[in-house]
Amino acid sequence: MVIDSIFMAFRNLYRHKLRTFLTVLGIIIGTCSVATIYSVGTGGRQQIVGVFKTFGIDGLVISSPSSAAGISTKSLTMQDIELVENNLREVNAALPVLMEQTKVGIHKFSTDAYTLGVSDQNSGIAGIVPKYGRGFTQNDVNTDGRVCIVDTELARRMYKRENIVGKQIDLTISGVQSPFTVVGVVENADSTIGSLVGAFAPTLIYVPYTTVMDLTGDDSFESFAVQLKSDANVSISKEKIISQLESSNGITGYRTENMSQHEEKIEDIIGLVTMIISAVAAVSLIVGGIGVMTVMLVAVNERKREIGLKKAIGATRRDILLEFIIEAIAISLFGGAVGIGLSYLLSAFSERLIGIEAAPNLTISILSLLFCAIIGIIFSVYPARKAAALDPIDCLKYE
């Protein structure tokens, strides 16, 4: 009898194709919105964290003691970094934090940017992986080389193409203008941030840290970033680094900041925003459910004579109830399946459309389908009970 109810439900849906389509459309839009927003939010969270890791956000930052006025002094040197790298097995790499505001120009093009001083350990703290060309070599660092790495966005703005390896650009650092040769081009580091928060993300140009020191005339710096090994305990490592610096330099007051905590906060904030927006989008699923109930109520009135005839020849209340519930579930599940399929399609093109690579989640897709089925059941119970409770005599007399 269940098979007969399923067959009758699909026959009735097919009989009113346009009405069925419009009802399904509400479920499609709701499901697609929820799944797509969650996918884009998850992908955006991964990309943003990846961008922040470029600044060493997945490690520790060691800062100089503050002066009496509370301003951090430039008392750290390369000897301090070498001391930490050579004496502490927990340390994978260390790099001075040297960021200077600069002006980049070529021919008639000019724009403001920031130079970030890095070492030849590109796969370590800085996480620079060139799309074209190469990273910095030990020779670039040792000779204060006038070489740089730019991102694809800046390359297109300057030369109308991405691969500009070998080209020269002028950088003004600390008031000193010098020609730099582009040795590498990386993917646009701030594309994700720019997509989400507008034009606030800085344009970064990477140069050897020794070059920044040479142009600024500073042999010391305020802070340096430390990347720990995967098995290192952050709290213990932090104490060891501070102790090493204090005993070596004979001064106290060094400060540390665990950047991994900021990464977790960033992930939590973006995750919360994604959940809130997804919840708002899920309201459209409720609206779609109300649409399903409305159509079912209309169907009850339309099919009174049919219901009366079925009851007259032996159909039970359970049979009528089941038929209407199956109809609503079929609408909801079909709409949910199409909505999820459309979401996966939109996710595949999300990077081209909004600059963020979406990350579809199978669990969310399954939960969305389950939610659609629940909506179908909830919003069909009242019409189904109303149909099942009809008196067959009254139904047969209904015009």
Summary of the structure (lengths in Angstrom):
residues: 399
radius of gyration: 31.8
end to end distance: 28.3
largest distance: 101.8
contacts: 1337
relative contact order: 0.19
helix: 58%
strand: 18%
